[in-house]
């Protein structure tokens, strides 16, 4: 499933989003820590679709060198349970 379909945005709209606008406000600190630590296991976060509905995603951040900067792309998958986070 593409990011735009998962979140309910058109491809062009998705280009203007960042990870913090796609997750609930209460998840922003966890997301920030995820970007700093690059854990090897996916982390479950509560995301927001364009229409406002929330759902869980599994996120895995990967550092990516680009010139003199490190980009922090992330990979996410829709999660149908939150057991991993509640452990």
N, CA, C and O atoms as a MOPAC input file, in Angstrom:
PM7 MOZYME 1SCF
protein

 N      0.84900 1    -1.17400 1     0.00000 1
 C      0.00000 1     0.00000 1     0.00000 1
 C      0.89500 1     1.23700 1     0.00000 1
 O      1.86100 1     1.31400 1     0.75900 1
 N      0.56800 1     2.19200 1    -0.84900 1
 C      1.37700 1     3.40100 1    -0.89600 1
 C      1.06400 1     4.30200 1     0.28300 1
 O      0.00100 1     4.20200 1     0.89500 1
 N      2.00900 1     5.18900 1     0.59500 1
 C      1.78900 1     6.13300 1     1.69400 1
 C      0.53900 1     6.96100 1     1.46900 1
 O     -0.25000 1     7.15900 1     2.39200 1
 N      0.35000 1     7.44900 1     0.24700 1
 C     -0.80200 1     8.31000 1    -0.00400 1
 C     -2.11500 1     7.55900 1     0.22400 1
 O     -3.05000 1     8.12500 1     0.78800 1
 N     -2.20300 1     6.30400 1    -0.19900 1
 C     -3.42300 1     5.53100 1     0.03200 1
 C     -3.62100 1     5.23900 1     1.51500 1
 O     -4.74200 1     5.32300 1     2.01800 1
 N     -2.56400 1     4.90400 1     2.20500 1
 C     -2.65600 1     4.57500 1     3.62600 1
 C     -3.16900 1     5.76900 1     4.43800 1
 O     -3.97900 1     5.60700 1     5.35100 1
 N     -2.69000 1     6.96200 1     4.09600 1
 C     -3.04700 1     8.15600 1     4.85700 1
 C     -4.21400 1     8.93200 1     4.25400 1
 O     -4.72400 1     9.85700 1     4.88700 1
 N     -4.64800 1     8.57600 1     3.04100 1
 C     -5.79800 1     9.22600 1     2.43000 1
 C     -5.48400 1    10.47700 1     1.63600 1
 O     -6.39600 1    11.22700 1     1.28900 1
 N     -4.22500 1    10.72100 1     1.33900 1
 C     -3.82800 1    11.89400 1     0.57200 1
 C     -3.54700 1    11.51800 1    -0.87700 1
 O     -3.20700 1    10.37300 1    -1.17200 1
 N     -3.68700 1    12.47600 1    -1.76900 1
 C     -3.21800 1    12.31200 1    -3.13600 1
 C     -1.69600 1    12.36200 1    -3.10300 1
 O     -1.11500 1    12.89700 1    -2.15900 1
 N     -1.05100 1    11.81400 1    -4.11700 1
 C      0.41100 1    11.77400 1    -4.15000 1
 C      1.01100 1    13.16900 1    -3.98300 1
 O      1.97700 1    13.34000 1    -3.24000 1
 N      0.45500 1    14.15700 1    -4.65900 1
 C      0.98300 1    15.52000 1    -4.58100 1
 C      0.81400 1    16.10200 1    -3.17200 1
 O      1.69000 1    16.81800 1    -2.68600 1
 N     -0.30000 1    15.79800 1    -2.52400 1
 C     -0.52700 1    16.26400 1    -1.15700 1
 C      0.45800 1    15.61800 1    -0.19500 1
 O      0.93700 1    16.26000 1     0.73900 1
 N      0.75500 1    14.36100 1    -0.42400 1
 C      1.65200 1    13.62100 1     0.45800 1
 C      3.04900 1    14.23000 1     0.46700 1
 O      3.75100 1    14.16400 1     1.47600 1
 N      3.44900 1    14.81800 1    -0.64800 1
 C      4.78200 1    15.43000 1    -0.74600 1
 C      4.93900 1    16.59500 1     0.22800 1
 O      6.06500 1    16.95500 1     0.57100 1
 N      3.83900 1    17.18700 1     0.67900 1
 C      3.88600 1    18.34000 1     1.59100 1
 C      3.72600 1    17.94300 1     3.05100 1
 O      3.63800 1    18.81500 1     3.91600 1
 N      3.68700 1    16.66200 1     3.34200 1
 C      3.50600 1    16.19200 1     4.71100 1
 C      4.84800 1    15.78900 1     5.31200 1
 O      5.78000 1    15.43200 1     4.59200 1
 N      4.93400 1    15.85100 1     6.62500 1
 C      6.09700 1    15.28700 1     7.30800 1
 C      5.59400 1    14.30400 1     8.35800 1
 O      4.39100 1    14.19600 1     8.59500 1
 N      6.50100 1    13.60800 1     8.97000 1
 C      6.12900 1    12.56000 1     9.92300 1
 C      5.30500 1    13.09900 1    11.08200 1
 O      4.44500 1    12.39400 1    11.60900 1
 N      5.55700 1    14.34000 1    11.48400 1
 C      4.84100 1    14.89000 1    12.63300 1
 C      3.40500 1    15.27600 1    12.29100 1
 O      2.54300 1    15.23200 1    13.16900 1
 N      3.12100 1    15.65100 1    11.05000 1
 C      1.73800 1    15.96400 1    10.67600 1
 C      0.93500 1    14.69200 1    10.42600 1
 O     -0.29300 1    14.73800 1    10.35500 1
 N      1.61500 1    13.56500 1    10.29300 1
 C      0.94600 1    12.29600 1    10.02000 1
 C      0.74400 1    11.44800 1    11.26600 1
 O      0.18000 1    10.35700 1    11.18600 1
 N      1.19900 1    11.93500 1    12.41600 1
 C      1.03200 1    11.19900 1    13.67100 1
 C      0.31700 1    12.07600 1    14.69200 1
 O      0.36900 1    13.30400 1    14.62400 1
 N     -0.34800 1    11.42600 1    15.63500 1
 C     -1.04000 1    12.17500 1    16.68300 1
 C     -0.03400 1    12.94300 1    17.53700 1
 O      1.10700 1    12.51500 1    17.71400 1
 N     -0.47300 1    14.07300 1    18.05800 1
 C      0.41200 1    14.94000 1    18.82700 1
 C      1.06400 1    14.20900 1    20.00200 1
 O      2.22600 1    14.46100 1    20.31900 1
 N      0.33200 1    13.31800 1    20.63900 1
 C      0.87600 1    12.57000 1    21.76300 1
 C      1.99700 1    11.61400 1    21.38500 1
 O      2.67200 1    11.07200 1    22.26100 1
 N      2.20100 1    11.40300 1    20.10100 1
 C      3.24600 1    10.50000 1    19.60400 1
 C      4.51100 1    11.24400 1    19.17700 1
 O      5.50900 1    10.60800 1    18.83800 1
 N      4.48900 1    12.56100 1    19.18900 1
 C      5.60600 1    13.32700 1    18.63900 1
 C      6.92400 1    13.11700 1    19.38700 1
 O      7.97700 1    13.05800 1    18.75300 1
 N      6.89300 1    13.00600 1    20.69400 1
 C      8.13500 1    12.77400 1    21.44000 1
 C      8.70900 1    11.40200 1    21.09800 1
 O      9.91600 1    11.27200 1    20.89700 1
 N      7.86200 1    10.38400 1    21.03000 1
 C      8.32800 1     9.04300 1    20.66100 1
 C      8.90200 1     9.05400 1    19.24700 1
 O      9.91500 1     8.40700 1    18.98100 1
 N      8.26200 1     9.78000 1    18.35000 1
 C      8.74500 1     9.87900 1    16.97500 1
 C     10.09600 1    10.58200 1    16.93200 1
 O     10.99400 1    10.15900 1    16.20400 1
 N     10.24400 1    11.64600 1    17.70400 1
 C     11.52200 1    12.36000 1    17.77900 1
 C     12.63200 1    11.43200 1    18.28400 1
 O     13.73200 1    11.42800 1    17.73200 1
 N     12.35400 1    10.65600 1    19.31700 1
 C     13.33800 1     9.70900 1    19.84400 1
 C     13.66700 1     8.62300 1    18.82300 1
 O     14.81000 1     8.17600 1    18.73200 1
 N     12.68200 1     8.21000 1    18.07000 1
 C     12.89900 1     7.21800 1    17.02300 1
 C     13.89600 1     7.74600 1    15.99300 1
 O     14.78900 1     7.01700 1    15.56100 1
 N     13.74600 1     9.00200 1    15.60400 1
 C     14.65800 1     9.59700 1    14.63100 1
 C     16.08100 1     9.72100 1    15.17700 1
 O     17.04300 1     9.65900 1    14.41100 1
 N     16.21900 1     9.89300 1    16.47700 1
 C     17.55000 1    10.04100 1    17.08800 1
 C     18.24400 1     8.70400 1    17.30900 1
 O     19.47300 1     8.63900 1    17.27500 1
 N     17.48200 1     7.63400 1    17.53500 1
 C     18.08800 1     6.38000 1    17.96300 1
 C     18.18800 1     5.29900 1    16.89200 1
 O     19.02800 1     4.40700 1    17.00700 1
 N     17.36200 1     5.35300 1    15.86200 1
 C     17.34500 1     4.33700 1    14.81300 1
 C     17.29000 1     2.91700 1    15.38000 1
 O     18.19900 1     2.12400 1    15.13300 1
 N     16.24100 1     2.58500 1    16.13400 1
 C     16.15900 1     1.22100 1    16.68100 1
 C     16.07100 1     0.19400 1    15.55500 1
 O     15.63000 1     0.50300 1    14.44800 1
 N     16.49400 1    -1.02000 1    15.85400 1
 C     16.47200 1    -2.07700 1    14.84400 1
 C     15.10500 1    -2.73300 1    14.70500 1
 O     14.84100 1    -3.40400 1    13.70800 1
 N     14.24300 1    -2.55100 1    15.68200 1
 C     12.90100 1    -3.11400 1    15.63600 1
 C     11.89000 1    -2.01200 1    15.32300 1
 O     12.07600 1    -0.87200 1    15.74800 1
 N     10.83500 1    -2.32800 1    14.59500 1
 C      9.80300 1    -1.31800 1    14.32200 1
 C      9.15500 1    -0.83800 1    15.61300 1
 O      9.07000 1    -1.57700 1    16.59300 1
 N      8.70400 1     0.39800 1    15.59900 1
 C      8.02500 1     1.00500 1    16.73800 1
 C      6.59600 1     1.31800 1    16.30700 1
 O      6.38600 1     1.80600 1    15.19700 1
 N      5.62200 1     1.05200 1    17.15100 1
 C      4.22400 1     1.29200 1    16.82200 1
 C      3.83100 1     2.69400 1    17.27300 1
 O      4.02300 1     3.06800 1    18.43000 1
 N      3.27500 1     3.46400 1    16.33200 1
 C      2.79900 1     4.81400 1    16.61500 1
 C      1.36100 1     4.95400 1    16.15000 1
 O      0.91100 1     4.22200 1    15.26900 1
 N      0.64300 1     5.89400 1    16.74300 1
 C     -0.71800 1     6.17800 1    16.31700 1
 C     -0.67000 1     7.28800 1    15.27100 1
 O     -0.21200 1     8.39500 1    15.55100 1
 N     -1.14200 1     6.98600 1    14.07500 1
 C     -1.10100 1     7.92200 1    12.95500 1
 C     -2.48900 1     8.51200 1    12.71200 1
 O     -3.48100 1     8.07000 1    13.29100 1
 N     -2.53300 1     9.53100 1    11.83100 1
 C     -3.78300 1    10.20600 1    11.50200 1
 C     -3.97600 1    10.20800 1     9.99200 1
 O     -3.08600 1    10.60500 1     9.23900 1
 N     -5.13700 1     9.76500 1     9.56700 1
 C     -5.48900 1     9.85600 1     8.15200 1
 C     -5.96300 1    11.27100 1     7.83200 1
 O     -6.28600 1    12.03800 1     8.73900 1
 N     -6.00600 1    11.61100 1     6.57300 1
 C     -6.42200 1    12.94100 1     6.13000 1
 C     -7.75900 1    13.34800 1     6.73200 1
 O     -7.92400 1    14.49800 1     7.13900 1
 N     -8.69200 1    12.45200 1     6.79400 1
 C    -10.01300 1    12.75500 1     7.34100 1
 C    -10.06200 1    12.83500 1     8.85800 1
 O    -11.11300 1    13.15100 1     9.41700 1
 N     -8.94800 1    12.55700 1     9.54500 1
 C     -8.89300 1    12.65000 1    10.99600 1
 C     -8.97100 1    11.32500 1    11.72600 1
 O     -8.75500 1    11.28100 1    12.93700 1
 N     -9.27100 1    10.25000 1    11.02900 1
 C     -9.33600 1     8.93900 1    11.67900 1
 C     -7.93400 1     8.49100 1    12.07600 1
 O     -6.97200 1     8.70300 1    11.33800 1
 N     -7.83000 1     7.87500 1    13.23900 1
 C     -6.51700 1     7.40300 1    13.68700 1
 C     -6.38600 1     5.91000 1    13.42300 1
 O     -7.37400 1     5.18100 1    13.34500 1
 N     -5.14900 1     5.48200 1    13.28900 1
 C     -4.82900 1     4.07300 1    13.07400 1
 C     -3.38600 1     3.86100 1    13.50000 1
 O     -2.63000 1     4.82600 1    13.61800 1
 N     -2.99700 1     2.63100 1    13.72900 1
 C     -1.64100 1     2.32700 1    14.17200 1
 C     -0.75600 1     1.95300 1    12.99300 1
 O     -1.18100 1     1.26300 1    12.06700 1
 N      0.46800 1     2.42000 1    13.04900 1
 C      1.47300 1     2.07300 1    12.04400 1
 C      2.72900 1     1.57400 1    12.75800 1
 O      3.00100 1     1.95800 1    13.89600 1
 N      3.47300 1     0.73700 1    12.09200 1
 C      4.78500 1     0.32200 1    12.57100 1
 C      5.80700 1     1.12800 1    11.78400 1
 O      5.76900 1     1.16000 1    10.55400 1
 N      6.71000 1     1.77200 1    12.49100 1
 C      7.67400 1     2.68400 1    11.87600 1
 C      9.08600 1     2.18100 1    12.12900 1
 O      9.41200 1     1.73700 1    13.23000 1
 N      9.90800 1     2.25600 1    11.11000 1
 C     11.32000 1     1.93000 1    11.22700 1
 C     12.09100 1     3.01500 1    10.49300 1
 O     11.98400 1     3.12900 1     9.27200 1
 N     12.86800 1     3.81600 1    11.22200 1
 C     13.62800 1     4.91400 1    10.62800 1
 C     14.97900 1     4.41500 1    10.13100 1
 O     15.60200 1     3.55100 1    10.74800 1
 N     15.41700 1     4.96800 1     9.01600 1
 C     16.70700 1     4.61100 1     8.43300 1
 C     17.49000 1     5.87300 1     8.10300 1
 O     16.98300 1     6.73100 1     7.38000 1
 N     18.72400 1     6.01500 1     8.61700 1
 C     19.53200 1     7.16500 1     8.20900 1
 C     19.96000 1     7.01300 1     6.75300 1
 O     20.26200 1     5.90700 1     6.30300 1
 N     19.98500 1     8.10700 1     6.03000 1
 C     20.36700 1     8.07700 1     4.62600 1
 C     21.26300 1     9.27100 1     4.33800 1
 O     20.77900 1    10.40200 1     4.30700 1
 N     22.58300 1     9.04400 1     4.12300 1
 C     23.47900 1    10.16000 1     3.82500 1
 C     23.12300 1    10.79300 1     2.48100 1
 O     22.93200 1    10.09500 1     1.48500 1
 N     23.03500 1    12.11400 1     2.46700 1
 C     22.74400 1    12.85800 1     1.24100 1
 C     23.58400 1    14.13400 1     1.24900 1
 O     23.22100 1    15.12700 1     1.88000 1
 N     24.71100 1    14.09100 1     0.54000 1
 C     25.63500 1    15.22800 1     0.57200 1
 C     26.19300 1    15.40000 1     1.96500 1
 O     26.71400 1    14.45200 1     2.55200 1
 N     26.08600 1    16.61600 1     2.50500 1
 C     26.59500 1    16.88200 1     3.85200 1
 C     25.50900 1    16.74500 1     4.91600 1
 O     25.70100 1    17.17400 1     6.05400 1
 N     24.38300 1    16.15800 1     4.55900 1
 C     23.27100 1    15.99200 1     5.49200 1
 C     22.91800 1    14.51500 1     5.65200 1
 O     23.23200 1    13.68700 1     4.79500 1
 N     22.26800 1    14.20800 1     6.75400 1
 C     21.70700 1    12.87800 1     6.98400 1
 C     20.19200 1    13.02400 1     6.91900 1
 O     19.58700 1    13.69800 1     7.75200 1
 N     19.59700 1    12.39500 1     5.93600 1
 C     18.13800 1    12.39700 1     5.83800 1
 C     17.60900 1    11.27300 1     6.70500 1
 O     18.30100 1    10.28400 1     6.94400 1
 N     16.39200 1    11.42600 1     7.17200 1
 C     15.80300 1    10.42600 1     8.06000 1
 C     14.48800 1     9.89500 1     7.49800 1
 O     13.42100 1    10.12100 1     8.07000 1
 N     14.57200 1     9.20200 1     6.39300 1
 C     13.32000 1     8.61400 1     5.88200 1
 C     12.84600 1     7.51700 1     6.81600 1
 O     13.63700 1     6.92900 1     7.55400 1
 N     11.57000 1     7.24900 1     6.78000 1
 C     11.05600 1     6.16100 1     7.59300 1
 C     10.14400 1     5.29000 1     6.76000 1
 O      9.53300 1     5.73000 1     5.78600 1
 N     10.07500 1     4.05000 1     7.17500 1
 C      9.22400 1     3.07100 1     6.52300 1
 C      8.11500 1     2.74400 1     7.49900 1
 O      8.37400 1     2.49700 1     8.67700 1
 N      6.87400 1     2.74100 1     7.01700 1
 C      5.79100 1     2.39100 1     7.92000 1
 C      4.83400 1     1.42200 1     7.26800 1
 O      4.69000 1     1.36400 1     6.04700 1
 N      4.19600 1     0.67300 1     8.12300 1
 C      3.21000 1    -0.31100 1     7.70500 1
 C      2.01000 1    -0.16600 1     8.61100 1
 O      2.16400 1     0.07600 1     9.80800 1
 N      0.82800 1    -0.30800 1     8.07000 1
 C     -0.36300 1    -0.25700 1     8.90600 1
 C     -0.34400 1    -1.45800 1     9.83900 1
 O     -0.10700 1    -2.58800 1     9.41400 1
 N     -0.59500 1    -1.20100 1    11.09500 1
 C     -0.57400 1    -2.24900 1    12.11100 1
 C     -1.99400 1    -2.49600 1    12.59400 1
 O     -2.71600 1    -1.55000 1    12.90800 1
 N     -2.39600 1    -3.74400 1    12.65600 1
 C     -3.75600 1    -4.07300 1    13.06000 1
 C     -3.85700 1    -4.39300 1    14.54700 1
 O     -4.93100 1    -4.75400 1    15.02800 1
 N     -2.77200 1    -4.26900 1    15.26900 1
 C     -2.80700 1    -4.46000 1    16.71500 1
 C     -1.72200 1    -3.59500 1    17.32600 1
 O     -0.83100 1    -3.12100 1    16.62100 1
 N     -1.79000 1    -3.38800 1    18.61700 1
 C     -0.74800 1    -2.59600 1    19.25100 1
 C     -0.01800 1    -3.37500 1    20.34100 1
 O      0.55300 1    -2.77700 1    21.25200 1
 N     -0.03200 1    -4.69700 1    20.25500 1
 C      0.61800 1    -5.52600 1    21.27100 1
 C      2.08100 1    -5.21100 1    21.43200 1
 O      2.57700 1    -5.15400 1    22.55700 1
 N      2.80200 1    -5.00000 1    20.31700 1
 C      4.24500 1    -4.75200 1    20.39600 1
 C      4.53000 1    -3.50700 1    21.23700 1
 O      5.48100 1    -3.50400 1    22.01900 1
 N      3.73900 1    -2.46400 1    21.09300 1
 C      3.96700 1    -1.23300 1    21.83800 1
 C      3.63500 1    -1.40400 1    23.31700 1
 O      4.29500 1    -0.81100 1    24.16900 1
 N      2.64200 1    -2.19100 1    23.62500 1
 C      2.18200 1    -2.32300 1    25.00700 1
 C      3.01900 1    -3.27400 1    25.84400 1
 O      2.74500 1    -3.44600 1    27.03200 1
 N      4.02000 1    -3.88900 1    25.26300 1
 C      4.87000 1    -4.81100 1    26.03500 1
 C      5.70700 1    -4.08300 1    27.03000 1
 O      6.47700 1    -4.70400 1    27.76100 1

